[in-house]
Amino acid sequence: MTPDAAIQAEGLTKRYGETTAVDSLRFTLPRGATWGLLGGNGAGKSTTIAMLLGILVPSEGRVTVLGHDMARNRFAALVRMNFSSPYVALPHRLTVAENLRVYAHLYDVPRAEARIAELAETLQLEEILHRRAGQLSAGQKTRVALAKALVNRPELLLLDEPTASLDPDTGDWVRSWLERYREESGCAILLASHNMAEVERLCGHVLMMKRGRLVAEGSPAELVTRFGRDNLEDVFLDIARDRRALGETTA
Ligand SMILES: Nc1ncnc2c1ncn2[C@@H]1O[C@H](COP(=O)(O)OP(=O)(O)OP(=O)(O)O)[C@@H](O)[C@H]1O
């Protein structure tokens, strides 16, 4: 076990019958680092995140989060981590404030009302605190989802498509906010995204998945150089379209 690792994944594998959704994934995310988890549709990103959260049991392999083996002691890790995904809707009929109170309670957050007020201020939620979650715009929902993800001051944040369906201005606001937040908090972030410019801006290191396997990794600049491309989007397309033999690209 690496003591200063936020996540250590060793031989992580998930099979559904004949389909191997995640195949022998191995990586170590250091504490305080922001890494990107990339891959085309069906590459295995969501399955990986679900195993990191302990929602899915791996078919093989092991996940250690903040020093805790997720198979044996996941609740010790879960209170110190959090996640946000556009595919997980907050209860629609509860107001934003009620939702945040429920999650604050679930995570046993001390002085919950003060924490909610603090998040409402920094994430510009004050005007919508008493609106039902089901009545919010996509941008408002994203800010509420981030507030939910931060309610327990996590040391590790798993973000699945944090800016999907946001207009460019709101997306930029969320990215700037995340940059500030991680500087202040020292939180480690694993970010799954299809937005390559976002990944180049936020992530110091990128894991590229294809058909469940880790096929390339490195900093965005290293990957761009290794593939002889101008940007990460072109690297992504090379990998997705098999324009380079994957064996050449593996770090
Ligand atoms: N419950 C399931 N039963 C069977 N197959 C599944 C299940 N969940 C995922 N898969 C398969 O596992 C593979 C990986 O899916 P996953 O959702 O992890 O990919 P992804 O990279 O998150 O894709 P996307 O970018 O489209 O969200 C796919 O082939 C998918 O069809």
The ligand as an SDF file (V2000), in Angstrom:
LIG
                    3D

 31 33  0  0  0  0  0  0  0  0999 V2000
  -24.8970   -3.6230  -15.7050 N   0  0  0  0  0  0  0  0  0  0  0  0
  -24.2700   -3.9640  -16.8360 C   0  0  0  0  0  0  0  0  0  0  0  0
  -24.5190   -5.1330  -17.4290 N   0  0  0  0  0  0  0  0  0  0  0  0
  -23.8700   -5.5040  -18.5510 C   0  0  0  0  0  0  0  0  0  0  0  0
  -22.9370   -4.7430  -19.1840 N   0  0  0  0  0  0  0  0  0  0  0  0
  -22.6470   -3.5650  -18.6410 C   0  0  0  0  0  0  0  0  0  0  0  0
  -23.2910   -3.0990  -17.4470 C   0  0  0  0  0  0  0  0  0  0  0  0
  -22.7710   -1.8730  -17.1390 N   0  0  0  0  0  0  0  0  0  0  0  0
  -21.8740   -1.5850  -18.1100 C   0  0  0  0  0  0  0  0  0  0  0  0
  -21.8010   -2.6010  -19.0050 N   0  0  0  0  0  0  0  0  0  0  0  0
  -20.9100   -2.6480  -20.1750 C   0  0  0  0  0  0  0  0  0  0  0  0
  -19.5840   -2.3830  -19.7320 O   0  0  0  0  0  0  0  0  0  0  0  0
  -18.8920   -1.5690  -20.6630 C   0  0  0  0  0  0  0  0  0  0  0  0
  -18.3710   -0.3220  -19.9670 C   0  0  0  0  0  0  0  0  0  0  0  0
  -19.4750    0.5430  -19.6300 O   0  0  0  0  0  0  0  0  0  0  0  0
  -19.2930    1.9100  -18.8430 P   0  0  0  0  0  0  0  0  0  0  0  0
  -20.6640    2.4410  -18.5850 O   0  0  0  0  0  0  0  0  0  0  0  0
  -18.4120    1.6870  -17.6710 O   0  0  0  0  0  0  0  0  0  0  0  0
  -18.5350    2.8170  -19.9070 O   0  0  0  0  0  0  0  0  0  0  0  0
  -18.2440    4.3800  -19.9030 P   0  0  0  0  0  0  0  0  0  0  0  0
  -16.8100    4.5370  -20.2810 O   0  0  0  0  0  0  0  0  0  0  0  0
  -18.6740    4.9920  -18.6260 O   0  0  0  0  0  0  0  0  0  0  0  0
  -19.1590    4.8870  -21.0980 O   0  0  0  0  0  0  0  0  0  0  0  0
  -19.9440    6.2910  -21.3470 P   0  0  0  0  0  0  0  0  0  0  0  0
  -18.8930    7.3050  -21.7140 O   0  0  0  0  0  0  0  0  0  0  0  0
  -20.8310    5.9430  -22.4970 O   0  0  0  0  0  0  0  0  0  0  0  0
  -20.6850    6.6470  -20.0980 O   0  0  0  0  0  0  0  0  0  0  0  0
  -19.8640   -1.3110  -21.8000 C   0  0  0  0  0  0  0  0  0  0  0  0
  -19.6020   -2.2700  -22.8100 O   0  0  0  0  0  0  0  0  0  0  0  0
  -21.2300   -1.5480  -21.1880 C   0  0  0  0  0  0  0  0  0  0  0  0
  -22.1570   -1.9740  -22.1400 O   0  0  0  0  0  0  0  0  0  0  0  0
  1  2  1  0
  2  3  1  0
  2  7  2  0
  3  4  2  0
  4  5  1  0
  5  6  2  0
  6  7  1  0
  6 10  1  0
  7  8  1  0
  8  9  2  0
  9 10  1  0
 10 11  1  0
 11 12  1  0
 11 30  1  0
 12 13  1  0
 13 14  1  0
 13 28  1  0
 14 15  1  0
 15 16  1  0
 16 17  2  0
 16 18  1  0
 16 19  1  0
 19 20  1  0
 20 21  2  0
 20 22  1  0
 20 23  1  0
 23 24  1  0
 24 25  2  0
 24 26  1  0
 24 27  1  0
 28 29  1  0
 28 30  1  0
 30 31  1  0
M  END
$$$$
